[in-house]
Amino acid sequence: MRFSFVLILVVFSCFNLAAQSVLADFELKTNKKFEQLQLANSDSLKLDICKNLEDSFFDILTSKESFLYPFSRLNKMGKLTSPDNLFRIYNWNCVLSDGTYRYFGLIQFADKFKCKLVKLYDNRSNADMFVNYNANNWPGALYYKIIPFKSEKASAYLLLGWDGNNISSNKKLIEVLSINKNKEVQFGKPVISWRGKMLNRVVFEYAKQAQMTIQYQKKKKRLVFDHLAPSLPNYQNQFEYYGPDFSYDALVLKKGIWKLNENIDPVNK
């Protein structure tokens, strides 16, 4: 009996080491593809490399071992794990010759035997603040933080994202991600109360040379962010001239709704 247990343990260890070796080899090859992407001199070549990256990730991320693998060497892409360990998001961008951005992403769900993957297809249009999108019509961005919360007794997540937009302006997004029992995803849910309207997401646009911050203060259950304003009054609604005006607003979570509080003290005491 003891011998059988030891044998099973040895077989399992060998299998795990083999899986780790495959993932490490994938990581090395993928790094080279990202280097090729940076050096590519045409949009068609860049998009071909991104499609190849997407297909490679889709193949490797189905293995259950990949969910816990850190992919720490892949520093030219985003890798986020939800705080409840339900899913991971992998995504990256491609800068085209006209200064616009194309985004690529996959969501990986943990499973005992084989991970489920959802491929995200960039809709290449502006993210409407009143519209829901699915994985096939995704308002692309690079996500850098996942914030879980409860809405109508169901789990939901805020995603903080960045979009390079174009040669004149950048964008930041506060996106709402919902996941149903079949692991189908939805981007956008009207849980953001903003000046008398219910938004599915918030999109901030500001000057290319400006920097905007969004910070989550967990103890206060709020997102604190720079208030944006035009550099001169006559630039109203010309967002390439917008930047922080040294005041701050916040979205505060109350009973499943994120409510706007304007002109707040940003200090998290």
Backbone torsions as a table, in degrees:
resi	resn	phi	psi	omega
1	MET	NA	-45.0	179.7
2	ARG	-64.8	-40.0	179.2
3	PHE	-62.0	-41.7	179.5
4	SER	-61.8	-41.4	-179.9
5	PHE	-64.5	-44.4	179.5
6	VAL	-63.0	-40.5	180.0
7	LEU	-62.7	-44.5	178.3
8	ILE	-61.1	-41.8	-179.6
9	LEU	-63.5	-41.7	179.7
10	VAL	-65.6	-44.8	179.5
11	VAL	-61.3	-44.2	179.7
12	PHE	-62.5	-42.7	179.8
13	SER	-62.9	-42.0	179.1
14	CYS	-64.3	-41.5	178.8
15	PHE	-63.5	-42.5	-179.7
16	ASN	-64.8	-40.7	178.3
17	LEU	-64.8	-38.9	178.4
18	ALA	-64.2	-41.9	178.9
19	ALA	-64.5	-40.9	178.6
20	GLN	-64.3	-36.9	178.8
21	SER	-65.6	-41.4	177.8
22	VAL	-62.7	-42.9	-179.2
23	LEU	-67.6	-39.0	178.8
24	ALA	-65.5	-39.6	177.9
25	ASP	-65.6	-41.6	176.1
26	PHE	-59.9	-42.7	-179.5
27	GLU	-60.7	-42.8	180.0
28	LEU	-63.7	-47.5	-179.3
29	LYS	-65.5	-36.7	-178.9
30	THR	-68.7	-37.6	176.2
31	ASN	-58.2	-39.9	179.5
32	LYS	-66.2	-35.4	178.0
33	LYS	-66.8	-38.5	177.3
34	PHE	-66.8	-34.4	175.1
35	GLU	-64.7	-40.1	176.6
36	GLN	-63.4	-38.3	178.7
37	LEU	-61.6	-41.1	179.2
38	GLN	-65.9	-31.2	-176.6
39	LEU	-92.2	-10.6	-176.8
40	ALA	-61.0	138.7	-174.2
41	ASN	-110.8	12.9	175.5
42	SER	-144.4	151.7	180.0
43	ASP	-62.8	-40.6	-178.2
44	SER	-62.8	-39.7	178.5
45	LEU	-68.2	-42.0	178.2
46	LYS	-58.8	-45.1	-177.7
47	LEU	-69.5	-33.4	175.5
48	ASP	-64.3	-42.5	178.8
49	ILE	-63.8	-42.1	179.6
50	CYS	-64.8	-38.6	177.4
51	LYS	-64.2	-40.5	177.6
52	ASN	-64.2	-41.7	176.2
53	LEU	-60.6	-45.3	-179.0
54	GLU	-59.7	-46.5	179.7
55	ASP	-64.5	-40.2	179.7
56	SER	-63.9	-44.4	177.9
57	PHE	-62.6	-41.4	-178.4
58	PHE	-60.8	-36.5	179.1
59	ASP	-71.0	-46.6	-172.4
60	ILE	-76.4	-31.4	-173.2
61	LEU	-80.3	-1.5	174.7
62	THR	-75.6	-21.2	179.4
63	SER	-72.1	137.5	-176.2
64	LYS	-66.1	-26.7	179.1
65	GLU	-66.1	-26.7	-175.8
66	SER	-69.5	-22.2	-176.5
67	PHE	-64.5	-33.9	-179.0
68	LEU	-97.1	-6.0	-179.2
69	TYR	-73.6	130.1	-171.1
70	PRO	-74.5	-23.2	-174.7
71	PHE	48.6	42.0	-173.2
72	SER	-67.1	-21.7	179.7
73	ARG	-80.0	-15.1	-178.9
74	LEU	-86.6	80.5	-175.4
75	ASN	-95.1	8.0	178.3
76	LYS	-105.9	20.6	179.1
77	MET	-150.2	164.2	178.5
78	GLY	-90.6	139.3	177.6
79	LYS	-139.2	111.0	-177.9
80	LEU	-126.5	139.2	173.1
81	THR	-113.4	131.8	179.2
82	SER	-64.4	144.9	-178.2
83	PRO	-57.3	-24.5	177.9
84	ASP	-91.3	5.5	179.1
85	ASN	59.9	25.6	177.7
86	LEU	-79.0	-36.3	-175.0
87	PHE	-151.4	164.5	171.8
88	ARG	-125.8	147.7	174.9
89	ILE	-115.3	129.6	173.6
90	TYR	-117.3	124.1	174.4
91	ASN	-155.2	158.8	-177.2
92	TRP	-151.6	171.9	-179.8
93	ASN	-129.3	170.8	179.5
94	CYS	-137.9	122.4	-179.2
95	VAL	-90.4	121.1	-177.6
96	LEU	-89.7	169.7	-172.6
97	SER	-66.0	-23.1	179.1
98	ASP	-88.3	5.7	178.5
99	GLY	89.1	-1.7	176.9
100	THR	-88.3	170.3	-173.7
101	TYR	-122.2	143.9	171.1
102	ARG	-116.6	136.8	-174.4
103	TYR	-115.6	147.7	-180.0
104	PHE	-132.7	142.0	-178.7
105	GLY	-161.6	154.4	173.7
106	LEU	-137.8	144.3	173.0
107	ILE	-112.1	127.9	-177.1
108	GLN	-111.5	128.7	178.2
109	PHE	-108.5	133.5	-179.4
110	ALA	-68.7	147.0	177.1
111	ASP	-152.9	159.3	-177.9
112	LYS	-65.9	-36.0	-172.3
113	PHE	-114.4	-40.7	-176.2
114	LYS	-152.4	131.1	-177.9
115	CYS	-74.3	144.6	174.1
116	LYS	-93.4	139.4	-179.3
117	LEU	-121.1	141.4	173.4
118	VAL	-120.1	120.0	178.8
119	LYS	-88.2	135.8	-178.9
120	LEU	-102.5	130.7	-178.4
121	TYR	-111.0	114.2	-178.8
122	ASP	-61.8	123.9	-179.2
123	ASN	-81.9	-4.6	173.8
124	ARG	56.9	29.5	175.3
125	SER	-136.8	171.3	-178.5
126	ASN	-65.5	143.9	177.5
127	ALA	-79.0	110.4	179.6
128	ASP	-74.3	134.1	-175.9
129	MET	-77.3	-1.4	-179.6
130	PHE	-121.9	16.7	-172.6
131	VAL	-124.4	142.9	170.5
132	ASN	-88.9	145.2	175.6
133	TYR	-130.1	152.8	174.3
134	ASN	-109.3	-174.1	-175.4
135	ALA	-63.9	-27.5	-179.2
136	ASN	-83.9	-4.7	-177.4
137	ASN	-142.7	57.7	-168.1
138	TRP	-86.5	130.3	173.3
139	PRO	-78.7	89.9	-168.5
140	GLY	-57.7	146.1	176.9
141	ALA	-166.0	166.9	170.4
142	LEU	-97.2	116.3	-178.1
143	TYR	-89.1	141.8	-178.7
144	TYR	-130.1	-2.3	175.4
145	LYS	-156.8	142.8	175.9
146	ILE	-118.2	127.5	-179.1
147	ILE	-123.6	108.1	179.1
148	PRO	-77.0	148.6	174.0
149	PHE	-157.0	168.4	178.8
150	LYS	-103.4	135.2	176.2
151	SER	-137.7	119.1	-176.6
152	GLU	53.9	42.6	177.3
153	LYS	66.3	10.0	178.0
154	ALA	-113.1	153.6	178.8
155	SER	-76.2	138.2	174.3
156	ALA	-143.7	171.2	-175.1
157	TYR	-142.4	137.5	166.8
158	LEU	-89.9	134.3	174.2
159	LEU	-113.3	125.9	173.7
160	LEU	-93.9	128.1	-174.8
161	GLY	-137.0	161.5	178.2
162	TRP	-124.6	140.6	177.6
163	ASP	-133.9	124.0	179.6
164	GLY	-68.9	-14.2	173.3
165	ASN	56.0	-85.5	-178.0
166	ASN	-153.7	-166.2	-175.5
167	ILE	-73.3	-13.7	-174.7
168	SER	-104.6	-28.2	-172.9
169	SER	-147.2	156.9	170.2
170	ASN	-108.7	166.7	174.1
171	LYS	-133.4	151.5	165.6
172	LYS	-125.4	146.3	-176.1
173	LEU	-124.9	143.0	164.5
174	ILE	-111.2	101.5	-173.9
175	GLU	-100.3	151.2	176.9
176	VAL	-112.8	119.4	180.0
177	LEU	-107.8	129.1	174.6
178	SER	-120.2	146.7	-178.5
179	ILE	-133.5	126.1	179.0
180	ASN	-90.2	-178.3	-174.1
181	LYS	-67.2	-20.1	178.0
182	ASN	-91.4	10.6	-179.2
183	LYS	64.2	31.4	172.6
184	GLU	-92.1	138.7	-173.0
185	VAL	-108.0	150.6	175.5
186	GLN	-134.4	132.3	176.5
187	PHE	-103.6	119.6	-179.5
188	GLY	104.8	125.8	175.5
189	LYS	-154.9	133.6	-174.6
190	PRO	-74.2	74.4	-179.8
191	VAL	-123.1	14.7	-179.6
192	ILE	-115.2	110.6	-179.4
193	SER	-88.5	115.4	-170.9
194	TRP	-136.5	103.0	175.8
195	ARG	50.5	49.8	176.0
196	GLY	85.5	0.5	179.2
197	LYS	-123.0	153.3	175.6
198	MET	-102.5	117.5	-177.0
199	LEU	-100.4	150.0	174.0
200	ASN	-84.8	-23.2	178.4
201	ARG	-164.4	166.7	173.5
202	VAL	-117.7	133.8	177.6
203	VAL	-122.4	121.4	176.5
204	PHE	-105.4	132.4	175.5
205	GLU	-121.6	138.1	-174.0
206	TYR	-154.9	167.8	-174.2
207	ALA	-59.4	146.7	-178.2
208	LYS	-57.6	-37.5	-176.8
209	GLN	-84.0	-7.8	-178.9
210	ALA	-86.4	163.9	175.2
211	GLN	-128.2	131.7	179.2
212	MET	-119.3	139.3	178.9
213	THR	-115.4	144.0	170.8
214	ILE	-130.7	120.5	-177.3
215	GLN	-124.7	138.1	178.0
216	TYR	-96.3	124.1	176.0
217	GLN	-105.1	99.3	-170.1
218	LYS	-61.5	-42.9	-177.1
219	LYS	-63.4	-34.6	-180.0
220	LYS	-93.4	-1.1	-178.7
221	LYS	50.5	52.8	-179.4
222	ARG	-145.2	151.5	170.4
223	LEU	-101.2	126.2	179.1
224	VAL	-110.0	131.8	-176.2
225	PHE	-144.7	156.3	177.0
226	ASP	-62.1	139.9	170.1
227	HIS	-84.3	129.8	-177.8
228	LEU	-98.1	142.7	179.5
229	ALA	-150.1	156.2	178.1
230	PRO	-70.9	150.6	-179.9
231	SER	-66.5	-26.5	174.8
232	LEU	-138.4	149.0	-177.4
233	PRO	-56.5	-33.6	-177.2
234	ASN	-75.4	-1.7	176.2
235	TYR	-97.8	18.7	-179.7
236	GLN	-55.4	129.7	179.7
237	ASN	68.0	9.9	170.4
238	GLN	-103.0	89.4	-163.1
239	PHE	-71.0	-14.4	174.5
240	GLU	-68.2	-8.3	177.0
241	TYR	-110.4	11.2	-178.2
242	TYR	-92.1	150.9	175.3
243	GLY	-164.8	174.3	178.8
244	PRO	-61.6	140.4	178.6
245	ASP	-108.5	17.1	176.7
246	PHE	71.5	18.8	167.0
247	SER	-117.0	167.9	-172.6
248	TYR	-136.4	145.5	173.5
249	ASP	-120.1	171.7	-179.7
250	ALA	-148.3	152.6	166.2
251	LEU	-108.5	121.6	-176.0
252	VAL	-112.2	130.7	-178.5
253	LEU	-80.2	120.6	177.1
254	LYS	-139.1	113.0	178.1
255	LYS	52.9	45.7	175.1
256	GLY	83.1	1.0	180.0
257	ILE	-118.4	134.7	175.7
258	TRP	-91.7	111.7	-173.3
259	LYS	-105.7	134.9	-179.3
260	LEU	-72.9	127.8	169.4
261	ASN	-118.6	122.5	-175.3
262	GLU	-100.4	152.3	176.2
263	ASN	53.8	60.4	-175.6
264	ILE	-102.9	166.4	171.9
265	ASP	-82.6	117.8	-174.4
266	PRO	-77.4	-9.7	-174.0
267	VAL	-70.2	128.3	177.8
268	ASN	-94.7	89.2	-173.3
269	LYS	-75.7	NA	NA
